[in-house]
């Protein structure tokens, strides 16, 4: 067992999802000594299983969650400018379906039934347009274009749809590479002095006279290390209550509601770059989004998930639900044969007592007893990927009573690693690399800039011919990129690299995956234990 002075920290964060990594980045940038541990890969659970959007949440307007939508819309453009390599604007088409009704429990449905009882709970076109106008103006939009009504008979987005859909609405939100967002926050935190420990499970957190003793087990070597901290932050996501009750032995009157969201990825369903916002007969919505150039991402579901020890998987019922949903809209039937991959994640929502899973608030709640300065702990419930930076900022505001000398807020005007360029300069970076590395295929350059931004130039430094890139595993995956992931992004296995740092797992066959796994294991076995 190891214990030393260097293992004393101001803050110890349990959980390396987007909330934990965001708090680590913000806190370390304000001069606090931070340590973060996650029992698995960074972003390996909920934060890599989202629909991968920065959005205000258009459907939340039906629940009258105006503050959540407003804050999310404000964050959308802040985040877009801070990471223009891993996020970008995306247009959404909402085909008007005259038979679609509200989910019966929504406040909007109840209000409309009183005002227009003859409407029978349907979403009238004028109300959708009104909602989009509200969506345009709630969040001080500056970069993204306003919404508009479109003719689906003439607009290219109408081509794959059934001919009965004549009218639609177009609005904008933003795409984000969710798992890379976590990694870049963790890297920025580490650059400011934070200690980041993936694959390290906190097995005990014990209160002491001033703070906490935290015992951590390395999941690879089983080595035990002890740490001390003044403040403990429980950012365990779906495990928030498990950590609260079993690890910290704390009490809370709050509880989490675990909701599984599943997605399917199919062969490419349409030949344009717009996405679809589809309304269902059950009052829910599903997105169909262009994905990784050659695919379409469809999701998500909302299903209660009772057992946290059970790994979430897209069930046959969810798969069929999503297929039925999109087949209500698309001319060419989408079948199980079109599915190339599926994934599921558990959303750790704050239990607000809502009857249905889809009605549970996506807002976040921070449980912190500011009067407990002896062994303070902050528990995080809920939230969504769009508000992670704001959540981190609010968490730092709450704990300022413990650390009154920390520096001021800073993340709203900063950028993540590789993101130090203007949104409209993306193509220029690609062209510069093409000019200096004429031997590289443009598709590889484009993929590298999308993943690593300006750091792609650093990755390619001193590489003047293909042999400098190392072994080619196929689909333009070379050793140098894996080496970068191992050295800079905590890659320890093929899943880390092929499914979270990149999405190359969609393209590589089993034999190639085995070769990538062997290469990573050989490299990481030579790395000393943390």
Buried (B, 14 or more C-beta within 10 A) or exposed (E): EEBEEEBBBBBBBBBBBBBBBBBBBBBBBBEBBBBBBBBBBBBBBBBBBBBBBBBBBBBBBBBEBEEBBBBBBBBBBBBBBBBBBBBBBBBBBBBBBEEBBBBEBBBBBEEBBEEEEEBEBBBEBEBBBEBBEBBBEBBEBEEBEEBEEBEBEEBBBBEBBBEEBEBBBBBBBBBBBBBBBBBBBBBBBBEBEBBBBBBBBBEBBEBEEEBBBBBBBBBBEEBBBBBBBBBBBBBBBBBBBBBBEEBBEBEBEBEBBBBBBBBBBBEEBBEEEBBBBBBBEBBBBBBBBBBBEEBBBBBBBBBEBEEBEEEBEBBEEBBEBBBEBBBBBBEEEBEEEBBBBBBBBBBBBBBBEBEBBBBBBBBBBBBBEEEEEEBBBBBBBBBBBBBBBBBBBBBBEBBEEBBEEBEEBEBBEBBBBBBBBEBEEBEEBBEBBBEEBEEBEEEBBBBBBBBBBBBBBEBBEEBEEEEEBBEEBBBBBBBBBBBBBBEBBBBBBBBBBBBBBBBBBBBBEEEBBEBBBEBBEEBBEEEEEB
